[in-house]
């Protein structure tokens, strides 16, 4: 039986073998995870198509693979000893990125790890290290967000990454120390895409506007309890997304794709939202954003961001984006320019930190809640005047927000 890479990946997405979970000669059962494939968006486990013995590995770790490509082969055995804790059919291809996706196949690789919610928060790399060092997750002190266990936590606990403390009195004999962290497949893919987009594909130009958020904050204050009663957190990102839809309707070519002979303008707005996750930046997609009101936008964003941070994004969640938004202000950034355009899109919107600033209104200096907003465009697609028109529509929608 042939082991093949999953089909149906988004155009331009490239995969590589991250890790084989089985060795040649080992018995496997149907639907048991055999290897992990990693793209610049998500990590997926490839399951065994049937029971037998792994007889051949055609693609080694770090090798690139194409959709549907043969990765290895399984020989059918009359009496193959079933491995412990084989994954169920429902988890044949389990998406993960950053934190682990719950599933029997995933937990089987970390026999000493804690169960329940704690186990679901372990990333694939952490699970592997715990298993390799025969460690119980409950014995490792987590220093990540929300107490999550990181790779460094496991290495430190195992004695492979001891904390170094310099002796301040030994200045004469002090020696600089360092350590190297191998690039993950995700980080290498991100780097390659950034260089390709900025240096080889699209001439980037950025326009900067400032947004007064007073009306948005007032509206949020009036409505956040009502949203909470419906189980939805009303975030500023939801307002930004709605305003982006308004601006795209004003300047449709911002939601497009450059082609050699023509410009493909999308009628549907699939809004990518850059999100920081444990393994790197991921961009879940808010599909058909033009059809959503503020409540639905906030609900879907909350679901996507939660899945991204928990490592539960499926390939469908990161596929098909036509325009991207990066709210880098949530981590304190005032202004970032240019933000690299995800190819083959034509523009990306950046939002900076919201803070009170002194501004002059009718000859008086007043403090107003404001933030910088940037639009980085593919200059082949549109000129600066069209980019400015987009930003005018975007900022006016926010500064004049009405119920």
C-alpha beads as a LAMMPS data file, in Angstrom:
LAMMPS data file: protein, C-alpha beads

403 atoms
402 bonds

1 atom types
1 bond types

-500.0 500.0 xlo xhi
-500.0 500.0 ylo yhi
-500.0 500.0 zlo zhi

Masses

1 110.0

Atoms # bond

1 1 1 0.000 0.000 0.000
2 1 1 1.209 3.495 -0.857
3 1 1 1.454 6.268 1.734
4 1 1 0.611 9.552 0.013
5 1 1 0.708 13.212 1.003
6 1 1 -2.744 14.816 1.445
7 1 1 -4.326 16.340 -1.642
8 1 1 -6.143 19.641 -1.934
9 1 1 -3.602 22.068 -0.510
10 1 1 -3.933 25.737 -1.370
11 1 1 -1.998 26.902 -4.433
12 1 1 1.539 27.908 -3.502
13 1 1 1.565 25.923 -0.255
14 1 1 4.606 23.688 0.081
15 1 1 5.095 20.837 2.533
16 1 1 8.041 18.981 3.915
17 1 1 8.450 15.903 6.055
18 1 1 8.864 16.996 9.645
19 1 1 9.224 13.611 11.345
20 1 1 8.532 9.946 10.750
21 1 1 6.772 8.356 13.713
22 1 1 7.550 4.817 12.549
23 1 1 10.682 3.083 11.242
24 1 1 11.064 0.609 8.402
25 1 1 10.192 -2.866 9.660
26 1 1 7.725 -1.700 12.312
27 1 1 4.180 -3.030 12.314
28 1 1 1.383 -0.501 11.873
29 1 1 -2.389 -0.567 12.085
30 1 1 -4.922 1.169 9.890
31 1 1 -5.366 4.886 10.689
32 1 1 -2.292 4.946 12.955
33 1 1 -0.237 8.168 12.508
34 1 1 2.903 7.438 10.479
35 1 1 4.535 10.822 9.958
36 1 1 4.087 14.564 10.319
37 1 1 4.080 16.964 7.375
38 1 1 4.672 20.648 8.007
39 1 1 3.763 23.619 5.853
40 1 1 4.123 27.317 6.543
41 1 1 0.562 27.212 7.859
42 1 1 -0.261 23.996 9.703
43 1 1 1.181 20.622 10.649
44 1 1 -0.758 17.481 9.752
45 1 1 -0.320 13.859 10.675
46 1 1 -0.489 11.367 7.806
47 1 1 -2.172 8.146 8.854
48 1 1 -1.603 4.600 7.680
49 1 1 -3.949 3.526 4.854
50 1 1 -4.057 -0.017 6.259
51 1 1 -2.503 -2.601 8.550
52 1 1 0.861 -4.191 7.816
53 1 1 4.567 -3.399 8.063
54 1 1 6.304 -0.189 7.001
55 1 1 8.595 -1.509 4.262
56 1 1 9.880 1.633 2.564
57 1 1 10.407 5.345 3.320
58 1 1 10.755 7.382 0.117
59 1 1 10.786 10.887 1.598
60 1 1 13.180 11.642 4.432
61 1 1 12.833 14.295 7.121
62 1 1 13.192 17.880 5.798
63 1 1 12.514 16.764 2.206
64 1 1 9.854 18.714 0.318
65 1 1 6.778 16.895 -0.940
66 1 1 3.991 17.727 -3.366
67 1 1 0.272 17.039 -2.807
68 1 1 -0.490 13.378 -3.534
69 1 1 3.190 12.402 -3.741
70 1 1 4.161 8.910 -2.535
71 1 1 5.943 9.132 0.827
72 1 1 6.475 5.448 1.535
73 1 1 4.970 1.982 1.278
74 1 1 3.391 -0.574 3.600
75 1 1 3.597 -4.307 3.087
76 1 1 0.452 -6.224 3.991
77 1 1 1.163 -8.686 6.800
78 1 1 -0.921 -11.677 7.808
79 1 1 -0.401 -11.121 11.501
80 1 1 1.023 -7.711 12.241
81 1 1 1.341 -6.949 15.943
82 1 1 -0.796 -3.854 16.515
83 1 1 1.058 -0.910 18.039
84 1 1 -0.279 0.545 21.279
85 1 1 -2.990 3.200 21.140
86 1 1 -3.653 3.325 17.389
87 1 1 -5.477 6.432 16.244
88 1 1 -9.140 6.231 15.289
89 1 1 -10.392 6.795 11.756
90 1 1 -11.776 10.165 12.777
91 1 1 -8.239 11.319 13.506
92 1 1 -6.659 9.990 10.301
93 1 1 -5.378 13.471 9.463
94 1 1 -5.243 15.558 12.617
95 1 1 -4.260 19.224 12.130
96 1 1 -1.964 20.817 14.658
97 1 1 0.209 23.861 14.937
98 1 1 1.805 25.027 18.149
99 1 1 -0.258 23.309 20.853
100 1 1 -1.374 19.714 20.314
101 1 1 -4.687 18.583 18.914
102 1 1 -6.421 16.097 21.185
103 1 1 -6.436 12.541 19.858
104 1 1 -5.338 9.108 20.930
105 1 1 -2.555 8.958 18.363
106 1 1 -1.111 12.214 19.616
107 1 1 -1.180 11.203 23.274
108 1 1 0.316 7.796 22.584
109 1 1 3.627 9.441 21.699
110 1 1 3.904 10.992 25.158
111 1 1 3.095 8.099 27.513
112 1 1 4.101 10.034 30.593
113 1 1 2.256 13.210 29.799
114 1 1 -0.676 14.471 31.789
115 1 1 -4.153 13.790 30.400
116 1 1 -7.165 16.013 29.856
117 1 1 -6.745 19.741 29.216
118 1 1 -3.048 19.714 30.080
119 1 1 -2.287 17.093 27.438
120 1 1 -4.183 19.025 24.794
121 1 1 -1.929 22.039 25.449
122 1 1 1.303 20.188 24.685
123 1 1 2.809 21.048 21.309
124 1 1 4.034 18.228 19.021
125 1 1 7.664 19.169 19.751
126 1 1 7.058 19.128 23.495
127 1 1 5.282 15.763 23.309
128 1 1 8.203 14.278 21.398
129 1 1 10.779 15.581 23.879
130 1 1 8.771 14.312 26.841
131 1 1 8.620 10.874 25.269
132 1 1 12.307 10.872 24.321
133 1 1 13.361 11.751 27.872
134 1 1 10.671 9.579 29.532
135 1 1 9.345 12.604 31.400
136 1 1 5.919 13.214 32.863
137 1 1 4.449 16.563 31.838
138 1 1 3.278 17.153 35.401
139 1 1 6.917 17.180 36.562
140 1 1 7.940 20.020 34.223
141 1 1 7.392 23.639 35.185
142 1 1 5.846 25.516 32.256
143 1 1 6.942 29.078 31.522
144 1 1 4.870 29.653 28.393
145 1 1 1.631 31.584 28.065
146 1 1 -0.903 30.363 30.593
147 1 1 1.671 28.026 32.147
148 1 1 2.146 25.981 28.994
149 1 1 5.235 23.809 28.744
150 1 1 7.713 24.942 26.078
151 1 1 10.575 23.099 24.392
152 1 1 13.066 25.022 26.523
153 1 1 11.203 23.979 29.673
154 1 1 11.614 20.307 28.781
155 1 1 15.274 20.676 27.792
156 1 1 16.020 22.594 30.979
157 1 1 14.279 19.953 33.086
158 1 1 16.190 17.208 31.265
159 1 1 19.488 18.971 31.910
160 1 1 20.239 19.714 28.260
161 1 1 19.693 23.462 28.494
162 1 1 20.897 24.531 31.955
163 1 1 20.482 28.137 32.954
164 1 1 23.813 29.922 32.713
165 1 1 24.680 32.436 35.397
166 1 1 27.643 34.717 34.886
167 1 1 30.023 35.453 37.763
168 1 1 30.194 39.257 37.818
169 1 1 33.496 39.190 39.719
170 1 1 35.276 37.145 37.032
171 1 1 35.371 39.889 34.384
172 1 1 38.909 39.153 33.181
173 1 1 38.209 35.515 32.393
174 1 1 34.639 35.980 31.257
175 1 1 33.810 34.104 28.062
176 1 1 30.765 34.860 25.919
177 1 1 28.452 31.891 25.665
178 1 1 25.746 31.122 23.146
179 1 1 23.528 28.353 21.949
180 1 1 21.936 27.599 18.615
181 1 1 18.268 26.926 17.947
182 1 1 17.607 25.085 14.659
183 1 1 15.076 26.737 12.370
184 1 1 11.754 24.980 12.367
185 1 1 10.157 24.113 9.059
186 1 1 7.534 26.788 9.712
187 1 1 10.150 29.481 10.364
188 1 1 12.097 28.530 7.217
189 1 1 8.922 28.658 5.125
190 1 1 7.963 32.051 6.587
191 1 1 11.435 33.397 5.832
192 1 1 11.361 32.101 2.258
193 1 1 7.917 33.561 1.596
194 1 1 8.852 36.961 3.059
195 1 1 11.989 37.223 0.900
196 1 1 10.128 35.996 -2.177
197 1 1 7.275 38.474 -1.726
198 1 1 9.366 41.540 -0.957
199 1 1 12.424 41.057 -3.150
200 1 1 11.293 38.944 -6.085
201 1 1 7.532 39.295 -6.620
202 1 1 5.807 42.529 -5.644
203 1 1 7.079 46.124 -5.329
204 1 1 5.852 47.128 -1.860
205 1 1 4.586 50.636 -1.061
206 1 1 3.079 51.628 2.302
207 1 1 0.687 54.441 3.169
208 1 1 0.144 55.509 6.803
209 1 1 -2.990 56.980 8.343
210 1 1 -4.032 57.687 11.937
211 1 1 -7.408 56.509 13.236
212 1 1 -9.496 58.076 15.973
213 1 1 -11.088 55.196 17.880
214 1 1 -13.290 57.194 20.254
215 1 1 -16.602 56.213 18.652
216 1 1 -15.574 52.558 18.402
217 1 1 -14.628 52.417 22.089
218 1 1 -17.915 54.045 23.067
219 1 1 -19.872 51.562 20.948
220 1 1 -17.910 48.673 22.413
221 1 1 -18.591 49.870 25.950
222 1 1 -22.328 50.012 25.239
223 1 1 -22.497 46.561 23.625
224 1 1 -19.830 44.314 25.161
225 1 1 -22.132 42.981 27.918
226 1 1 -24.825 42.127 25.379
227 1 1 -22.240 40.286 23.261
228 1 1 -20.941 38.487 26.350
229 1 1 -24.454 37.240 27.153
230 1 1 -24.418 35.634 23.709
231 1 1 -21.065 34.004 24.458
232 1 1 -18.993 36.346 22.274
233 1 1 -16.055 38.561 23.190
234 1 1 -16.287 41.912 21.396
235 1 1 -12.707 42.705 20.357
236 1 1 -11.324 45.666 18.444
237 1 1 -10.203 43.252 15.735
238 1 1 -13.872 42.670 14.880
239 1 1 -14.308 46.397 14.234
240 1 1 -11.137 46.490 12.137
241 1 1 -12.411 43.563 10.073
242 1 1 -15.761 45.245 9.429
243 1 1 -14.041 48.481 8.425
244 1 1 -11.724 46.561 6.091
245 1 1 -14.761 45.138 4.296
246 1 1 -16.121 48.683 3.874
247 1 1 -12.803 49.851 2.405
248 1 1 -12.547 46.888 0.026
249 1 1 -16.004 47.689 -1.311
250 1 1 -14.702 51.207 -2.028
251 1 1 -11.458 49.940 -3.616
252 1 1 -12.138 46.394 -4.914
253 1 1 -8.659 45.918 -6.403
254 1 1 -7.249 45.707 -2.868
255 1 1 -8.949 42.298 -2.797
256 1 1 -7.288 40.899 -5.889
257 1 1 -4.527 38.839 -7.456
258 1 1 -2.002 40.065 -10.025
259 1 1 -1.673 37.869 -13.086
260 1 1 0.521 38.388 -16.145
261 1 1 -2.354 39.201 -18.495
262 1 1 -5.026 40.494 -16.124
263 1 1 -6.036 41.400 -12.590
264 1 1 -8.284 38.876 -10.861
265 1 1 -10.573 40.766 -8.469
266 1 1 -12.339 38.557 -5.953
267 1 1 -16.050 39.108 -5.352
268 1 1 -15.799 37.280 -2.027
269 1 1 -13.749 38.771 0.807
270 1 1 -11.818 36.066 2.638
271 1 1 -10.052 38.022 5.342
272 1 1 -6.845 36.546 6.736
273 1 1 -6.048 37.548 10.323
274 1 1 -2.379 37.204 11.292
275 1 1 -2.177 35.468 14.684
276 1 1 0.830 34.732 16.887
277 1 1 0.977 31.052 17.881
278 1 1 3.565 28.993 19.709
279 1 1 5.223 27.723 16.542
280 1 1 5.193 31.061 14.681
281 1 1 2.810 33.348 12.851
282 1 1 -0.289 31.733 11.349
283 1 1 -3.063 33.350 9.319
284 1 1 -6.510 31.812 9.828
285 1 1 -9.073 33.027 7.309
286 1 1 -12.436 34.647 8.007
287 1 1 -14.285 33.371 4.956
288 1 1 -17.004 35.490 3.294
289 1 1 -16.411 38.390 5.676
290 1 1 -18.641 40.603 3.540
291 1 1 -21.675 38.563 4.617
292 1 1 -21.060 38.893 8.379
293 1 1 -22.344 41.523 10.793
294 1 1 -20.343 42.659 13.828
295 1 1 -21.665 39.864 16.069
296 1 1 -20.923 37.098 13.568
297 1 1 -17.525 38.625 12.797
298 1 1 -16.571 38.699 16.482
299 1 1 -17.816 35.134 16.997
300 1 1 -15.913 33.688 14.033
301 1 1 -12.732 35.601 14.906
302 1 1 -12.848 34.284 18.455
303 1 1 -13.219 30.724 17.184
304 1 1 -10.355 31.048 14.693
305 1 1 -7.914 32.740 17.065
306 1 1 -8.674 30.164 19.763
307 1 1 -8.030 27.318 17.323
308 1 1 -4.807 28.956 16.157
309 1 1 -3.432 29.316 19.672
310 1 1 -4.510 25.797 20.628
311 1 1 -2.978 24.281 17.513
312 1 1 -6.339 23.073 16.230
313 1 1 -6.456 24.801 12.841
314 1 1 -7.465 22.632 9.904
315 1 1 -6.179 23.241 6.388
316 1 1 -9.563 24.692 5.459
317 1 1 -9.112 27.334 8.179
318 1 1 -5.986 28.778 6.536
319 1 1 -6.942 28.340 2.895
320 1 1 -8.338 30.814 0.376
321 1 1 -7.373 34.184 1.886
322 1 1 -7.801 37.169 -0.441
323 1 1 -6.796 40.041 1.880
324 1 1 -4.842 40.021 5.140
325 1 1 -4.942 42.100 8.302
326 1 1 -2.202 42.188 10.964
327 1 1 -3.083 43.726 14.338
328 1 1 0.515 44.025 15.522
329 1 1 -0.496 46.652 18.073
330 1 1 -1.726 43.980 20.484
331 1 1 1.928 43.319 21.364
332 1 1 2.822 47.005 21.747
333 1 1 3.963 47.942 18.238
334 1 1 3.085 51.501 17.233
335 1 1 3.917 51.207 13.552
336 1 1 5.215 48.452 11.277
337 1 1 6.001 49.197 7.648
338 1 1 6.109 47.582 5.295
339 1 1 4.274 44.499 6.435
340 1 1 5.069 41.808 3.876
341 1 1 2.190 40.958 1.525
342 1 1 1.176 37.276 1.578
343 1 1 1.370 36.112 -2.018
344 1 1 -0.569 36.043 -4.252
345 1 1 -2.610 38.735 -2.494
346 1 1 -2.260 42.409 -3.384
347 1 1 -2.402 44.221 -0.037
348 1 1 -2.092 43.856 3.716
349 1 1 -3.522 46.088 6.438
350 1 1 -1.543 46.794 9.616
351 1 1 -2.933 48.130 12.896
352 1 1 -0.741 49.649 15.599
353 1 1 -1.139 50.078 19.334
354 1 1 -4.186 52.006 20.545
355 1 1 -3.247 54.776 22.988
356 1 1 -4.298 58.262 24.021
357 1 1 -2.519 60.999 22.073
358 1 1 -2.590 64.773 22.142
359 1 1 -4.319 66.120 19.045
360 1 1 -5.581 69.543 18.010
361 1 1 -9.358 69.754 17.531
362 1 1 -10.834 73.174 16.776
363 1 1 -7.666 74.896 18.032
364 1 1 -7.708 72.994 21.322
365 1 1 -5.301 70.280 22.425
366 1 1 -7.223 67.236 23.625
367 1 1 -6.377 63.606 24.422
368 1 1 -7.978 61.117 22.044
369 1 1 -7.667 57.307 21.663
370 1 1 -5.839 56.835 18.377
371 1 1 -3.758 54.290 16.491
372 1 1 -1.729 54.156 13.306
373 1 1 -3.051 52.131 10.398
374 1 1 -0.966 51.163 7.380
375 1 1 -1.809 49.680 4.024
376 1 1 1.034 47.999 2.173
377 1 1 0.188 47.422 -1.478
378 1 1 1.543 45.669 -4.523
379 1 1 2.344 48.763 -6.611
380 1 1 1.672 46.796 -9.791
381 1 1 -1.956 46.491 -8.755
382 1 1 -2.754 50.006 -7.582
383 1 1 -1.231 53.452 -7.224
384 1 1 -0.879 55.519 -4.064
385 1 1 -4.063 57.469 -4.725
386 1 1 -6.140 54.273 -4.661
387 1 1 -4.365 53.104 -1.517
388 1 1 -5.164 56.435 0.128
389 1 1 -8.806 56.151 -0.939
390 1 1 -8.920 52.725 0.724
391 1 1 -7.500 54.145 3.938
392 1 1 -9.890 57.077 3.902
393 1 1 -12.838 54.700 3.728
394 1 1 -11.303 52.528 6.446
395 1 1 -10.570 55.344 8.892
396 1 1 -13.890 57.126 8.285
397 1 1 -15.800 53.925 9.005
398 1 1 -14.043 53.593 12.374
399 1 1 -13.969 57.249 13.432
400 1 1 -17.666 57.665 12.618
401 1 1 -18.896 54.310 13.960
402 1 1 -22.640 54.185 14.517
403 1 1 -24.974 51.602 16.055

Bonds

1 1 1 2
2 1 2 3
3 1 3 4
4 1 4 5
5 1 5 6
6 1 6 7
7 1 7 8
8 1 8 9
9 1 9 10
10 1 10 11
11 1 11 12
12 1 12 13
13 1 13 14
14 1 14 15
15 1 15 16
16 1 16 17
17 1 17 18
18 1 18 19
19 1 19 20
20 1 20 21
21 1 21 22
22 1 22 23
23 1 23 24
24 1 24 25
25 1 25 26
26 1 26 27
27 1 27 28
28 1 28 29
29 1 29 30
30 1 30 31
31 1 31 32
32 1 32 33
33 1 33 34
34 1 34 35
35 1 35 36
36 1 36 37
37 1 37 38
38 1 38 39
39 1 39 40
40 1 40 41
41 1 41 42
42 1 42 43
43 1 43 44
44 1 44 45
45 1 45 46
46 1 46 47
47 1 47 48
48 1 48 49
49 1 49 50
50 1 50 51
51 1 51 52
52 1 52 53
53 1 53 54
54 1 54 55
55 1 55 56
56 1 56 57
57 1 57 58
58 1 58 59
59 1 59 60
60 1 60 61
61 1 61 62
62 1 62 63
63 1 63 64
64 1 64 65
65 1 65 66
66 1 66 67
67 1 67 68
68 1 68 69
69 1 69 70
70 1 70 71
71 1 71 72
72 1 72 73
73 1 73 74
74 1 74 75
75 1 75 76
76 1 76 77
77 1 77 78
78 1 78 79
79 1 79 80
80 1 80 81
81 1 81 82
82 1 82 83
83 1 83 84
84 1 84 85
85 1 85 86
86 1 86 87
87 1 87 88
88 1 88 89
89 1 89 90
90 1 90 91
91 1 91 92
92 1 92 93
93 1 93 94
94 1 94 95
95 1 95 96
96 1 96 97
97 1 97 98
98 1 98 99
99 1 99 100
100 1 100 101
101 1 101 102
102 1 102 103
103 1 103 104
104 1 104 105
105 1 105 106
106 1 106 107
107 1 107 108
108 1 108 109
109 1 109 110
110 1 110 111
111 1 111 112
112 1 112 113
113 1 113 114
114 1 114 115
115 1 115 116
116 1 116 117
117 1 117 118
118 1 118 119
119 1 119 120
120 1 120 121
121 1 121 122
122 1 122 123
123 1 123 124
124 1 124 125
125 1 125 126
126 1 126 127
127 1 127 128
128 1 128 129
129 1 129 130
130 1 130 131
131 1 131 132
132 1 132 133
133 1 133 134
134 1 134 135
135 1 135 136
136 1 136 137
137 1 137 138
138 1 138 139
139 1 139 140
140 1 140 141
141 1 141 142
142 1 142 143
143 1 143 144
144 1 144 145
145 1 145 146
146 1 146 147
147 1 147 148
148 1 148 149
149 1 149 150
150 1 150 151
151 1 151 152
152 1 152 153
153 1 153 154
154 1 154 155
155 1 155 156
156 1 156 157
157 1 157 158
158 1 158 159
159 1 159 160
160 1 160 161
161 1 161 162
162 1 162 163
163 1 163 164
164 1 164 165
165 1 165 166
166 1 166 167
167 1 167 168
168 1 168 169
169 1 169 170
170 1 170 171
171 1 171 172
172 1 172 173
173 1 173 174
174 1 174 175
175 1 175 176
176 1 176 177
177 1 177 178
178 1 178 179
179 1 179 180
180 1 180 181
181 1 181 182
182 1 182 183
183 1 183 184
184 1 184 185
185 1 185 186
186 1 186 187
187 1 187 188
188 1 188 189
189 1 189 190
190 1 190 191
191 1 191 192
192 1 192 193
193 1 193 194
194 1 194 195
195 1 195 196
196 1 196 197
197 1 197 198
198 1 198 199
199 1 199 200
200 1 200 201
201 1 201 202
202 1 202 203
203 1 203 204
204 1 204 205
205 1 205 206
206 1 206 207
207 1 207 208
208 1 208 209
209 1 209 210
210 1 210 211
211 1 211 212
212 1 212 213
213 1 213 214
214 1 214 215
215 1 215 216
216 1 216 217
217 1 217 218
218 1 218 219
219 1 219 220
220 1 220 221
221 1 221 222
222 1 222 223
223 1 223 224
224 1 224 225
225 1 225 226
226 1 226 227
227 1 227 228
228 1 228 229
229 1 229 230
230 1 230 231
231 1 231 232
232 1 232 233
233 1 233 234
234 1 234 235
235 1 235 236
236 1 236 237
237 1 237 238
238 1 238 239
239 1 239 240
240 1 240 241
241 1 241 242
242 1 242 243
243 1 243 244
244 1 244 245
245 1 245 246
246 1 246 247
247 1 247 248
248 1 248 249
249 1 249 250
250 1 250 251
251 1 251 252
252 1 252 253
253 1 253 254
254 1 254 255
255 1 255 256
256 1 256 257
257 1 257 258
258 1 258 259
259 1 259 260
260 1 260 261
261 1 261 262
262 1 262 263
263 1 263 264
264 1 264 265
265 1 265 266
266 1 266 267
267 1 267 268
268 1 268 269
269 1 269 270
270 1 270 271
271 1 271 272
272 1 272 273
273 1 273 274
274 1 274 275
275 1 275 276
276 1 276 277
277 1 277 278
278 1 278 279
279 1 279 280
280 1 280 281
281 1 281 282
282 1 282 283
283 1 283 284
284 1 284 285
285 1 285 286
286 1 286 287
287 1 287 288
288 1 288 289
289 1 289 290
290 1 290 291
291 1 291 292
292 1 292 293
293 1 293 294
294 1 294 295
295 1 295 296
296 1 296 297
297 1 297 298
298 1 298 299
299 1 299 300
300 1 300 301
301 1 301 302
302 1 302 303
303 1 303 304
304 1 304 305
305 1 305 306
306 1 306 307
307 1 307 308
308 1 308 309
309 1 309 310
310 1 310 311
311 1 311 312
312 1 312 313
313 1 313 314
314 1 314 315
315 1 315 316
316 1 316 317
317 1 317 318
318 1 318 319
319 1 319 320
320 1 320 321
321 1 321 322
322 1 322 323
323 1 323 324
324 1 324 325
325 1 325 326
326 1 326 327
327 1 327 328
328 1 328 329
329 1 329 330
330 1 330 331
331 1 331 332
332 1 332 333
333 1 333 334
334 1 334 335
335 1 335 336
336 1 336 337
337 1 337 338
338 1 338 339
339 1 339 340
340 1 340 341
341 1 341 342
342 1 342 343
343 1 343 344
344 1 344 345
345 1 345 346
346 1 346 347
347 1 347 348
348 1 348 349
349 1 349 350
350 1 350 351
351 1 351 352
352 1 352 353
353 1 353 354
354 1 354 355
355 1 355 356
356 1 356 357
357 1 357 358
358 1 358 359
359 1 359 360
360 1 360 361
361 1 361 362
362 1 362 363
363 1 363 364
364 1 364 365
365 1 365 366
366 1 366 367
367 1 367 368
368 1 368 369
369 1 369 370
370 1 370 371
371 1 371 372
372 1 372 373
373 1 373 374
374 1 374 375
375 1 375 376
376 1 376 377
377 1 377 378
378 1 378 379
379 1 379 380
380 1 380 381
381 1 381 382
382 1 382 383
383 1 383 384
384 1 384 385
385 1 385 386
386 1 386 387
387 1 387 388
388 1 388 389
389 1 389 390
390 1 390 391
391 1 391 392
392 1 392 393
393 1 393 394
394 1 394 395
395 1 395 396
396 1 396 397
397 1 397 398
398 1 398 399
399 1 399 400
400 1 400 401
401 1 401 402
402 1 402 403
